[in-house]
Amino acid sequence: MDNATVGKHPCPECGGDLQWNAAKQALACPYCGTVVPLDQATVAAGDGSAAVVEHDLLEALKRMQAPADGPPPHAAAQADASGSQDPDLAGAHAAVEQLARSPGGGPRVAVSWSVQTDGKRVQGSRQGSSVLDLLQSMADTPQAQRGYGGQRREVQCRSCHAISVFVDGKVADRCEFCGSPSIIDHQSLGDAITPQSVLPFKISDGQVRDAIRRWYGTRWFAPNRLKSAALTDTLKGVYLPYWTFDAHVSATWTAEAGHHYYVTESYTENGNRKTRQVLRVRWEHASGSLQHFFNDELVPGTVGVHAALLQKIGTFPTTTDLKPYSPEFVRGWLVERYQVDLRQAAQRSEASMQEQTRSLCSAEVPGDTQRNLQVQATYRGRTFKHILVPVWLVSYTYGSRSFQVLANGYTGQIAGERPYSWVKIFFAAMAVLLLVLVILNSMRADH
């Protein structure tokens, strides 16, 4: 399937490619302004008309497992901790992928192997320990399930390591996430796995600009130059990659439930007999079971946006408002390519589910307190999907530091980072101190 022509919705007036318009909540032509409601757009294969699909997690992870006769090969050239790939080794990695897809399995079944291209060499063996899981998962993913459905170019920031995908749009000369001018073309192992669904932008850029200006206005201890340094002109709409996970959990638990009661205790104070109520705990064995369904547990696949800010802009209504993926939603917008692969995301999701399951079981324990809680949980029906969610991003540099302001592209909730003016803080502290002195002097005068 040709990714450049998948899911195109031509404008009925001029033939241009329609794009999602957040203000109009419809497809709009960027050339002639024609607006077409999404439900009236021409239906075509792969255009987002299908239902949102959940994929079996265990089956997907099995495809990423090593063959029976040994673990997968491991490249001597390892990506750094952020998950980004050394661009100088892109050609070699591409050759490894091609070899992995070749009949017989290529380096997957070889005891040792070596690939050289463009003057770079990648070597591996069954005993290695540093190949990206993405290598094998990409080899198992059909070409029809890759890409974003349009002409795209990827660039990677050398400062924050974020990979930006521009679909049928102009490529920026600075990193959209940290503002660094140090960006390079990114040659990936192959097209990213196509998102199964997308949460389209609902808040327009005009609404966000007004909200961010109000947010700036409430930052009392921010430098006066902040408003000019953090211009809303740098506002960008970004689709961030997320993984969602579903699972049914069946858990049994045991614990010691503590029940409070009070006893009267006598004591002597300054020669006088007194009584007081003393808290005691009666411990009893307790046990029970729990059934729970985790629906769309979210795991971010982004490295470009600061994690603390993501937690502050609220949740995304993925259980109710997701749309089947269509290229029109991302055409002309910035898309970040995921750098947290499925296996990593599944591990994080499982850890989160285990923690939540323990909390749910703890809430079932009777009494006033508890101890020695033991939980045994099994998970079934585990599914996942790759989605895109919308955020508005302002990135700016003040002094030598980079800051971000985020807005939820669906709810409008804002969270941001800002520098502090120590001059303002100093004078505010002096004003408080002066006020305290005035009050004390007034009290002395009254006496």
Buried (B, 14 or more C-beta within 10 A) or exposed (E): BEBEEBBBBBBBEEEBBBBBBBEEBBBBBBEEEBEBEBEEBEEBEBBBBEEBEBEEBEEBBEEBEEEEEBBBBBBBBBBEEBBBBEBEBBBBBBBBBBBBBEEEBBBBBBEEBBBEBEEBEBBBBBEBEEBBBBBBBBBEBEEEEBBBBBBBBBBBBEBBBBBBBBBBBEEBEBBBBBBBEEBEEBBBBBBBBBBBBBBBBBBBBEBBBEBBEEBBEEBEEBBEEBBEBBEBEBBBBBBBBBBBBBBEBBBBBBBBBBEEEEEEEEEEEEEEEEEEEEEEBEBEEBEEEBEBEBEBBBBBBBBBBBEEBBEEBBBBBBEEEBBBBBBBBBBBBBBBBBBBBBBBBBEBBBEBBBEBBBEBBEEBBEBEEBEEBEBEBEBEBBBBBBBBBBBBBBBBEBEEEBBBBBBBBBBBBBBBBBBEBEEBEEEEEEEEEEEEEEEEEEEEEEE
